[in-house]
Amino acid sequence: MAPTDRERAATRRRRLLWAGVLAVAGLALLVVGLTLADGATAWIEVAVAIVLLFISYGVQYVVRRETLHADDERP
């Protein structure tokens, strides 16, 4: 059963929302890790922030790719 256009749009919006949440969390951790934290805690926070930012970028990439190729799937 193929998803309808409305379901695809809702899924796209939900994924973009999660990508935004991950990006904001990653940036907040990065700022805290670079300014307030010290020692091992700072390195852990910066590493987690970078991972969150990469995951956010990956989710955005998938959403864009699905959006671009959705027209190819239509008859």
Secondary structure, DSSP 4 states (H G I P E B T S, - for coil): -PPPHHHHHHHHHHHHHHHHHHHHHHHHHHHHHHHT--THHHHHHHHHHHHHHHHHHHHHHHHHHHHHHHHHH--
